[in-house]
Amino acid sequence: MVCPKCGLETEDAKNFCEQCGFDFREIKTQENLLETDPVLVSMNNQYIRYGIVRLIAGVVTLACLFLIYQWLENNIWDGFGDIGLLFFLPALIVFIVFSVLRGSVKKKIQRELINRTPKNTHDHNSPKL
């Protein structure tokens, strides 16, 4: 396991970072909650779905830009430009909307993890060995 605070690689069995004292039990608790808590599992699945939609919309946006470029640069079949122009703006809007939605779901997941993590694991300054 790599310490998120100082970057030191530590054995998975250890509860604290040897260099900075970061409490790995909080991360293990949060990972367990993400796998077992039904609300967090649902939110995590929603986060993943939004990411997939955003990826598809991004690819469509780039493909549209490529079609528009080919149409303008090479003056090939006018349908290329029409298709590119037709799908560019909706794909870009979907990309932006799902990026914002994905960010809000990520913040909700982080808040839920903080609220559901036992309070005694938040104290990083006093490791109990």
N, C-alpha and C positions, 0 to 999 in steps of 0.2 A: 504494500500500500504506500502511496506517495502522499506525504503530508501537504495539505492544501495551504498551510501557512508558510512553511519554510522550504518545501520541495524535497526534503530528505526522504529517501526510500527506506521503508521499515517493514519488518515482517508483519503479516496479516494478524498474527496471534497477539501482537502487542496492543495495549489500550492507549498508550501515550507515545508521542514523538520523543525520541531521545534528545533531540537538539532543542526544540522550543517548548515541549510539554503539551502540545495540542492533544485534545481528548478525541481519540478515534471512535470512542463509543457513540458519540453523537452521530457520526457518519453512518455507523453500522445500524443505529436505531432508525435513522431516516431511510436508509436503503430497505430495511425490513418493513417500515410503514408503507413505502411506495409499492411493495410487492403484496402486502396483506390487507391494508385498509381499503375498503370498497370505494370510498369517496375519492381517495388519492389515486387509486388505480384508474377510475373513470376519468379523472382530470388528466392523468398522465396519458391515457389513450387519446383523449381529445387533443392534447398538445402534439402528439405524434401525427394524428390525422390532419391537423392544421399545417403541420410541417410538410406533409405529402402534398396537400393542395397547393401550398405556397411554392413547392418545388416544380410542380406541373405548370402552374401559372408563370413561373419564371422562365421555364423552357419554352413555353408558347410565346411569351413576350420576346425572347431572344430570336426565336424562329421568325416571328413577324418582322422584327427589325432586319433580319437577314433578307427576307423576301422584299421588303421595301427598298433595301440597299441595292439588291440585284435589279429590281425594276428601274430604279433611278439611274444606276451606273451603266447597266448594259442594255437598257431599253428593250428588255425581252418581254414576253407575253404580258399584256396589261393585267391579266388576272392575278399575277403575282402581287402586284401593288395593291389591287383591290382586296385580295385576301389578307395581305399584311395590314392594310389600313383598317379593315373590318374587325380584325381580332386583336390588334395591338392595344387599343385603349381599354377594352374590357379585361384583357389578360393582365394589364398593368394594374388596373383597379383591384382585381381579385388578389393579385400579389401583395399590394399594399395593405388591403383590408385584413388578409389572413396573417400578414406579418404583425400587425397591431394586435389582432386577436390572440395570436400565439404568445406574444409578449405578455399580455394580460393574464393568460392562463398560467404562464411560467411564474408570474408574481403571486398568483393565488396559491399555486403549489408550494412555493417557498414560504408563504405566510402560514399555510396549513401545517407544513413540516415544523416550523418554529413553534406553533401553538400546540402541536401534538407530541413534541419531543419532551421527555421528562426534564424538569427544570434543573435537576442536579447535574446534568451532563453539559449545561451551558457554561459552567465555571471552568474556564481554561487555565486559570492562574494557579489553581491549587490541585494538582494531580494527586489522586489517592492511589498509591502503589500497593 
